[in-house]
Amino acid sequence: MRIAVTGSIATDHLMTFPGRFTEQLIADRLDTVSLSFLADGLDIRHGGVAANIAYGLGKLGLRPVLIGAAGKDFAAYGERLTAAGVDISSVRISETLHTARFVCTTDQDQNQIATFYAGAMAEAADIDLAAATDPHRPFDLVLIGADDPAAMLRHTETCRTLGIPFAADPAQQLARLDRDQLRRLVSGARLLFTNAYENALLRRHTGWDTTGVLAQVGAWITTHGADGVTIEQRDRPTLRIPAVPTTRAVDPTGVGDAFRAGFLTGLAHHHTPAEAARLGCALATRVLETTGSQEYDVHLESLVTKTTVPL
């Protein structure tokens, strides 16, 4: 299965706060919030949703094509992704801007406050997905991940024009997309990925209820953290897949991206959506137990031991 992953490529600056954010919020003063949290630690890691997903796919034995925009500081990062099995030949390198930055603080309850600086990602709309498509080896699936909004819309339209199946994964960009744009991103998607909060936000922003969304997509996959995953399809019972438990949660950054990598790997091996979700949950837990989104090493065989999925 030939998979392209479009979206952000970034460097993560991850900090930990030894308290609870909620204890510092005053209910009747939320219109004038001014807070500073003294962090205990700082880890600088490789990240970005597209790079995270591509890394996971590569480590699980696929050869994903990463499509996104990075900065002039990308060389070492690119070498690392290549070593993990990722094809970076379609990454656009900015001549003037640095790779995007994700700055995130996590409290003791795994709540997060984050800021994202686009940097070179602002040039992603200049990428032509069609130019990265080999007519002799077409993509079996293109994942449209969080990116410059214009790039997301352009890639989606290119998939429709070329007849390439695509997965919609708007994630953090739900806050930036208006109703028409979000409907254009979702309509016709073979897969739609959200977390539980994004599930509700997507329904609000599109104006569609659950039935309306399911009328537009092949399958809607929603992650619920420790409560696992739901898979919804039109006129079919909802599937509920439990999370793979852990006793050593370290950092939730990149866990959702890891789930997507595991899920898509399962589909590439012709597993059912439920079986693919079990693989996704297993990889998600592996990343939850690690600081950083790409600081793990894993093989498909070892991942399968945490699931009931046969090779």
C-alpha atoms as one frame of an Amber mdcrd trajectory, in Angstrom:
protein
   0.000   0.000   0.000   1.511   3.307  -1.118   0.628   6.083   1.352   1.375
   9.805   1.197   1.145  11.879   4.361   0.641  15.619   4.023   0.766  18.100
   6.876   3.055  19.845   9.302   6.734  19.172   9.891   7.940  20.758  13.113
  10.304  20.807  16.042   8.619  20.182  19.403   9.629  22.097  22.542   8.034
  20.071  25.341   7.826  21.282  28.952   6.306  19.797  32.095   4.425  21.650
  34.836   4.259  19.779  38.187   0.810  21.126  39.071  -2.656  21.359  37.536
  -3.628  24.061  35.053  -7.234  23.897  36.249  -6.232  24.974  39.756  -4.915
  28.254  38.334  -8.061  29.172  36.388 -10.700  31.398  37.999 -14.130  30.742
  36.526 -15.331  34.361  36.481 -11.995  35.766  35.221 -11.522  33.715  32.050
 -12.008  36.790  29.860  -8.713  38.269  31.128  -6.362  35.315  31.615  -2.735
  36.164  32.352  -0.792  33.137  33.564   2.774  31.903  33.635   3.788  28.374
  34.581   7.257  27.525  35.877   8.191  24.325  34.061  10.399  21.616  35.527
  11.901  20.318  32.294  12.439  21.047  28.612  12.811  18.465  25.851  13.414
  19.518  22.254  12.206  16.821  19.874  11.264  16.209  16.269   7.557  16.509
  15.506   4.797  17.786  13.248   1.729  15.656  12.570   2.736  14.542   9.081
   6.306  13.756  10.091   5.105  11.879  13.190   2.695   9.721  11.200   5.230
   9.103   8.439   7.856   8.131  11.022   5.504   5.561  12.543   4.604   4.126
   9.152   8.270   3.870   8.242   9.204   2.131  11.487   6.419  -0.390  10.875
   7.862  -1.354   7.520   5.999   0.813   5.022   7.626   3.415   2.759   5.448
   6.520   3.224   5.939   9.661   1.165   6.091  12.780   3.334   4.633  15.898
   1.703   5.008  19.181   3.557   7.119  22.309   3.907  10.213  22.572   6.104
  12.895  25.170   6.719  16.529  25.547   5.823  17.320  23.838   9.136  15.704
  20.566   7.994  18.791  18.665   6.775  19.542  16.643   9.913  15.837  16.031
  10.567  15.406  14.834   6.997  18.285  12.388   7.332  16.698  10.970  10.464
  13.347  10.454   8.730  15.043   8.817   5.762  16.787   6.401   8.109  13.361
   5.519   9.543  12.085   4.556   6.086  10.362   7.799   5.060  10.578   9.150
   1.500  11.292  12.894   1.917  11.850  13.690  -1.762   8.583  15.670  -1.909
   9.328  17.907   1.082   9.545  21.560   0.074  12.502  23.378   1.653  12.019
  27.096   2.308  14.903  29.367   1.385  14.092  31.918   4.082  12.010  30.390
   6.898  12.766  27.932   9.665  10.882  24.708  10.251   7.682  25.161  12.260
   7.815  25.146  16.066   5.404  23.484  18.488   5.758  24.734  22.081   3.757
  22.683  24.583   3.458  22.494  28.370   1.890  19.397  29.971   0.583  19.318
  33.556   0.399  16.361  35.931  -3.063  15.419  34.648  -1.754  15.244  31.052
  -3.600  18.457  30.144  -1.714  20.560  27.621  -1.365  24.225  26.663   0.405
  24.710  23.354   1.375  27.309  20.754   2.270  26.525  17.146   4.463  28.774
  14.979   3.962  27.998  11.279   7.334  29.103   9.903   8.018  27.287   6.630
   4.614  25.615   6.812   3.224  28.866   5.385   4.687  27.775   2.042   2.909
  24.414   2.006   0.165  25.755  -0.269   2.780  26.032  -3.019   3.269  22.258
  -3.039   1.693  20.468  -5.996   0.502  17.043  -4.848  -0.003  16.028  -8.469
   3.711  16.542  -9.148   4.539  14.119  -6.328   2.217  11.477  -7.765   3.862
   8.843  -9.941   1.319   7.816 -12.621   2.962   4.401 -12.761   2.756   3.969
  -8.965  -0.250   5.998  -7.815  -0.956   6.538  -4.143  -3.438   4.155  -2.588
  -4.241   6.746   0.073  -3.304  10.332   0.887  -3.721  11.494   4.471  -4.563
  15.208   4.606  -3.173  16.255   7.983  -3.123  19.597   9.796  -1.198  22.049
   7.648  -1.514  25.492   6.137  -5.305  25.619   5.470  -4.831  26.529   1.811
  -2.543  23.531   1.387  -5.091  21.209   2.964  -7.803  22.410   0.612  -5.512
  22.202  -2.413  -4.392  18.647  -1.613  -7.998  17.537  -1.065  -9.086  18.929
  -4.426  -6.108  17.293  -6.136  -7.106  13.928  -4.663 -10.625  14.363  -6.001
  -9.361  15.408  -9.426  -6.952  12.479  -9.691  -9.334   9.988  -8.106  -6.995
   9.221  -5.195  -8.643   8.014  -1.960  -7.924  10.376   0.925  -8.213  10.544
   4.694  -9.285  13.809   6.342  -7.477  14.673   9.571  -8.070  18.398  10.245
  -7.043  18.215  13.943  -5.646  21.532  15.206  -6.817  23.408  12.117 -10.486
  22.948  13.027 -10.229  26.320  14.767  -9.038  28.028  11.557 -11.388  26.497
   8.987 -14.809  27.962   8.262 -17.901  25.861   7.581 -17.504  25.710   3.808
 -13.808  24.871   3.998 -14.318  22.115   6.547 -17.149  20.576   4.556 -14.904
  20.564   1.479 -12.160  18.791   3.426 -14.461  16.125   4.817 -16.780  15.372
   1.898 -15.791  12.209   0.094 -13.070  11.172   2.544 -12.544   7.433   2.822
 -11.470   7.990   6.436 -12.069  10.825   8.899  -9.879  11.067  12.009 -10.690
  13.135  15.112 -10.227  12.942  18.853 -13.267  13.180  21.122 -13.143  16.975
  21.469 -12.549  17.462  17.746 -15.504  15.174  17.059 -17.838  17.633  18.773
 -16.078  20.655  17.277 -16.322  19.253  13.762 -20.069  18.724  14.139 -20.500
  22.277  15.383 -18.378  23.833  12.634 -19.851  21.843   9.741 -23.436  22.105
  10.957 -23.819  18.361  10.374 -24.935  15.959  13.067 -23.291  12.537  13.327
 -25.589  11.096  10.673 -24.770  13.996   8.388 -21.030  13.493   8.788 -21.289
   9.744   8.205 -23.164  10.443   4.971 -19.990  12.167   3.717 -17.259   9.697
   4.713 -16.437   6.008   4.543 -15.525   5.661   8.217 -15.170   8.080  11.135
 -12.461   7.096  13.605 -12.466   8.934  16.942  -9.844   8.475  19.642 -10.921
   8.792  23.290  -7.614   8.585  25.145  -7.684   5.929  27.848 -11.228   5.024
  26.770 -10.004   3.686  23.438 -11.386   4.289  19.962 -14.755   4.317  18.225
 -15.246   3.552  14.541 -18.511   4.726  13.005 -19.840   3.900   9.550 -23.154
   4.671   7.948 -25.822   2.037   8.655 -23.436  -0.094  10.732 -23.078  -0.593
  14.490 -20.418   1.527  16.177 -17.225  -0.403  16.916 -15.541   0.256  20.270
 -11.895  -0.701  20.585 -10.256  -0.513  24.038  -6.966   1.259  24.592  -3.854
  -0.739  25.384  -3.320   0.011  29.095  -0.116   1.319  30.619   1.161   2.040
  34.107   3.829   4.502  32.976   2.279   7.331  30.987   5.033   9.869  30.304
   3.945  12.325  27.605   0.779  12.393  25.442   2.379  14.442  22.641   2.148
  12.556  19.354  -0.034   9.747  20.704  -2.833  10.475  18.217  -0.357  10.528
  15.339   1.009   7.169  16.452  -2.510   5.738  16.466  -2.981   6.848  12.879
   0.304   5.258  11.824  -0.640   1.961  13.442  -4.164   2.064  12.048  -3.002
   2.750   8.490  -0.402   0.010   8.789  -3.155  -2.400   9.732  -5.183  -1.388
   6.679  -2.079  -1.787   4.507  -1.876  -5.388   5.732  -5.548  -5.894   4.793
  -6.810  -6.097   8.375 -10.337  -5.102   9.289 -10.866  -1.599  10.719 -11.233
  -3.094  14.228  -7.974  -5.031  13.894  -6.232  -1.972  12.470  -7.472   0.084
  15.421  -5.932  -2.421  17.843  -2.567  -1.928  16.166  -3.082   1.816  16.374
  -3.866   1.624  20.081  -0.767  -0.471  20.718   1.511   2.035  18.986  -0.240
   4.939  20.709   0.562   3.416  24.107   4.166   2.896  23.036   4.463   6.631
  22.334   2.593   7.566  25.521   5.364   5.800  27.418   8.027   7.944  25.691
   8.979  11.622  25.823   8.739  12.947  22.277   6.755  11.867  19.234   9.575
  10.108  17.373  11.843   8.830  20.125  10.741   5.211  19.972  11.891   2.181
  18.032   9.324  -0.466  17.178   8.760  -3.327  14.782   5.444  -4.650  13.568
   6.052  -8.058  15.118   6.590  -6.598  18.588   3.513  -4.425  18.248   1.348
  -7.367  17.289   2.193  -9.110  20.579   0.091  -6.421  22.324  -2.937  -7.179
  20.146  -4.889 -10.129  18.842  -4.075  -9.191  15.249  -2.382 -11.924  13.172
   0.417 -11.078  10.743
